[in-house]
């Protein structure tokens, strides 16, 4: 960046003052919050994140320095805007599997069907029918713990706890059970993906490489 494009000292100081003000507003929102999921706290958090990011960028551009802390921005996730005191909640789960051994899957379904008159292997006895039999016999959590026995390979999964204003009437949402899931109503979210493992491995490789290149008596940062 050229000297002409550098932020001024006054701009950096103004950004620092904005962070201080945002910190005060965030603390005030926390002190007066209503419930654990108060939208005012989330709004103050997002304002603080934006102010801190702006200050960090200007500080780096002007002085080639950074702050010792990092506040996640809203880009890292969707801010919660649901009720502060939800009267009910929904648990939404998605688990992906790959059928890597169709013969094993079908054999397991045939074994169940042989001992259960109600378990009928339809769809010409293929994997579609086998899945119907197995999920009719076993709970999803048991499938998740024994997926290798059924010739499956585990993929990504996510679990959302979504706030509700009130419990839905029986049968209201059955025609479209996942069509009304709004990320802004999600109180908590838990994701599992091999991508996270790869990122950790990459970090480990970088650390090992740093160790190899480090000077004697120094610990890599």
N, C-alpha and C positions, 0 to 999 in steps of 0.2 A: 504494500500500500504506500502511495506517495505521501510526502509530508503535507501536501495540500489537502489530501483526503482524510487526514488524521482527525479524530474528534478533538475538540478543544478541551482544555482543563475544566472549563465551566460546565461543559456537557457531561464530563465524567462525574464531576461533583453533584450535578443535578440528578444523575442516575443513581448515585449513592444515596442522596436524600430521598429519592423515590422508594428505594429499598427499605430505608428506615421507616418511612411512613407506612409502607405495605406490611412491614413486620408489626407495627403497632395495631393496624387494622386486623391483622390475622389473630394477634393475641386477644384483642377485644372480642372478636367473633368466637374464639374458643372459650373465653371466660363466660360468655353469655349464651352459649349454644343451648339448643333445645334437642336433647337426645344425642345419640352417638353419630347420627348421620344427618346433621343439620346442613341444609343447602347453603346457608350463609357462611359456614366454615369452608365449604368447598369453593365458594366464590372467592373468599379471601385468600385461600390457598393458591388458586389460579392467578390472582392478581400478584401475589408475592412471587410466584414462579416466573411470571412475565417480567416483573421488575428486576428480579435477580439475573435473569438471562440477558436483559438489555445492559445492565451494569457490567456483567462479566464480559460481554462482547466489546463494549467501549473501553473497559480497563485493559483488555488485551490489545486492542487496536492502538491505544495511546501509549501504554507503558510495557506491552509484552508481558503482562502479568495476569494471573487468574485468581479467582476466589477459592478458598479451601473447602467450599461446600457446593453441593449440586442439588437443586430442587427439580424433580421431574416435571416436565411441562405437560399440558393437556394432550399433546400428541402421543404421550405414552399410554393413554387410556381415555375413556369417555368419563367426564365428570358426572357424579351422581346428582340427579335433580328430582328424585322421587320423594315420597312423603318422609318427613322427619321421624314420624312414629308409625311405621307400617303396621296395619292390623293383621296382615297375613303375608305369606311369601310363597313363591314357587321355586322349586329346584329343577333346573334345566340341565340335562346331561347329554353330551355327545361323545361317543367313543367310536373311533374308526378302526376297522380290521381289514386285513388283506387275506383272502382265501389262498393260502400257499400250498395246501395239500387237500384238494377236493375229495380224493378217495377216502382220506381219514375222516373228513367231515361227514361224508355220506355214511360211512361205516358206523360212526357213533350214533347217527340218527336212526339207522336201521336197528341198532342194538336197543335203543330206547323204544322204538315202535314195536319190537318183538315182545316186550314186556308190558306194554301199555296199550290197551285197546283203543283209547281215545287219541293216541298219537299216530296219526295217519300220514305216511310219507307220500305227499302228492307231487304235482309238477314233474311227473315222469321220474321221480326218485333222484332228481338233480340237486345241486347245492341250494337252490331256492327253497325247495321242499325240506331239505335237511335243516336249514336255518329255522324254518317254522317249527319243526319238531323240537329242536334243541332249546330254542327260546321259550317254547311252551312247557318244557320240562324243568329247565333251570332258571334261576333268578339271574338277571344281568350281572350282578356282582360276582356270582359264581362263574359265569362265562369269563368274566374279566380275570379271575384268578387262575382259571384252567384253560386259557385260550389255546395253548400249545397242544393240549390233548385233543382239541377239535380241529387241528390242522390250520389254525389261524395265526396271523402275525399282527401284533399290536401296533397301531398307528397313533396319531395325535388324539388327545381327549381334552374336553373342557367341561367345567361345571360352573353354572351361574346360579347365584341366589338372588332372585329378583323380588323386589318389594311389591306388595299389592295394597290397594286401599281397603279392599274387603275380599273375603273368600267368594269365588265365583259360584254361581248356582250349578248344581249337578248337570252335567252335559253341555254347559254353555260353550266351552271352548274345544270340545272333542273333535269337531270338524276341521279345526285348524289349530292344533295344540301348540305349534311353535311360531305361528304367524304374527303373534302380538308381542314377541319378546323385544323389548326396547332396551338397548345397552345403557341408557341413562337411568333406568330403574334398577340396575344391577348393584346390589349392596356389596357383594363379594364375588370374586371370580378366581378360579383355580385352573391353570392350564398346564398340560403335560405334553411335551414334544421332544423328539430327538434333536431338534434344532438347539435346544438349551444345552443338551449334553455336548454337542459339537462345539458350541461357544465356550464351554468350560474347558474342553480339550484344547482348543486353540489357545486359551489363556495359559494353560499349563505348558504348552509347547513354547510359547513366547517366553515364559518364565525360565524354562530349561535353557533356551537359547541365550537369555540374558546371563544366566549363571555361567555358561561356557565362555562368554565374551567379557565377563566382569574381571576387573583387575584384582590381584590378590589383596585380601584384607577388606574388600568392599562388598556390601550387600546390595544386589540390584533393587531398584525402586519398583 
